[in-house]
Amino acid sequence: MSGKVAVNGSGRRVILESALRNMHERGYHGTSMRDIAAGADITVASIYHHFASKQEILQDIMIRTLQDVIAMTRGALLRSGGVPADQLRAVMRAWVLFHATRQSEALVGATELRSLDDQGRRLVVALRDEQESMFRDIVARGVEEDAFGTAVPLDAARAIIHMGQSVCTWWRPDGELTPEDLADRYAALALAMVEPTA
């Protein structure tokens, strides 16, 4: 493999794909640069043309994952209208669809926060907080407008977030539920959790 190099702009992509596969299977600390290189069919030295370290690769994966899910949930929110129940349903559907259809990224993102260095952790936590605030704001506004009856809006929002996030740990493509079925079911569960008044 010593003569293999990354080809054109695809080098960065194949490195990230290999790193994601390996980290999903082995975890961050169980994955070596040699594992990533083997999975990308390049040399270890070729990785360093694109990334300074394994830590930088992890940060790239986690930041991109959060940016993608924020874009997906924000888009769903903007299309849902101004009714809190419709907003929560739409955002929860997008949240669950992401965690079912991009399981590897979601799982690495959910489990490897502890593996980030201080700078990476700050960046990822800021993005995670932005995502969480979307749910918190919807639930809080629903309570303010008497659309939701929950007495514990912050706890309800946290529970909803974690319920949707957990999908990446157990959902299987060969199971009885499609991602869309699962998204509909979890959207209904999320609404039940905030006790809609209408």
Secondary structure, DSSP 4 states (H G I P E B T S, - for coil): -TT----TTHHHHHHHHHHHHHHHHH-STT--HHHHHHHHTS-HHHHTTT-S-HHHHHHHHHHHHHHHHHHHHHHHHHHS-S-HHHHHHHHHHHHHHHHHHSHHHHHHHHH-GGGS-HHHHHHHHHHHHHHHHHHHHHHHHHHHTTSB--S-HHHHHHHHHHHHHTHHHH--TTSS--HHHHHHHHHHHHHHHT-B--
